[in-house]
Amino acid sequence: MPDEDTFEKTFVTLVLAVVFAATVLGPMFAGVEPPPWELQISITGAFFLVLGRMWGIETDRLLNGITISTDGGRPRDDDRDDQEDR
């Protein structure tokens, strides 16, 4: 896909969003029988995969911005050493 935002890219995004909403979210509001869960999961996965590739939303970049702490917020010994070096 091209790097700039184009009409085609926006149009495909809107079409995918409508198909996703109609298939997965629509049955909640229309009172009809929802599709099998396998179809719902596969459509949701394909929707987010295509959107991520088209708009450059990659998991690596998102995960690099998330800090996970398992020490309960207490500083570790090596954290104190890093601060003393500054």
N, C-alpha and C positions, 0 to 999 in steps of 0.2 A: 504494500500500500504506500502511497505517497506520504511524505512527511507533513505536508501542509493539509489543513482542513479543507476538504473539497465537498462539493455538493453530493457527489456519489457516496462518499464516506458517511456523511450525515444521513443521507437517504437510507443506506443499508442499516445504519444504527437504528433508525426509527422503525424500519420494517422488522428487524430482529426484536426490538422492544415490544412491538405490537403482537408478534407471534408468541413471544414469551408470556406476555401478560394474558393473552387470550387463552393459551393452553394451560398455563400453570396457575395463574391467579384468577382467571375468569370464572371457573366453576365455583369459587367461594361466594361470588356475588350473584351469579345467574341461577343458582339453585339446581344445577345439573350435576350429573355424575362425573367426578373428576377422572382424568386418564390414569392408567396404572402408574404406580410410583416409579417404576423403571423409566417410563417415558418422561415423567416430570424431572427426574434427576438428570437424565441425558440431555433434555432440552435446556435445563438450567446450566449445566456444565458447558454445553456448546455455546450458549449465549454469552457467558462470562469469558470463555476462552477466546471467542472471536472478538468481542469488545476489547479485551485486554491487548490482543495483538494489533488491532486496528488503531487504538488510541495510545499505545505505548505504555500501558499500565502493566508493569511486570512485577511478579512476586518478589524477586530479589531486591528490587529497589524499595518495595514496601516493607519487607522484613528487616532491611538494614536500618530503618528508622525506628524500629520497636526495640526498646530495652526491657529485658526480662531480668528481674532480680530474684534470687532465691535465698538471699541472706537476711531477709526481713528488714532491709534498710540500714543495717549496721555496717559501718565501714570495715573492710578487711585489712589485714596487715599490709598487703602489697599496695592497697589504695593509699595508705599513709605514706609509704615510701615514694610513690609518684608525686604526691603533693609537696613533700620536702624538697624534691629535686627542682621544683619550679622557682 
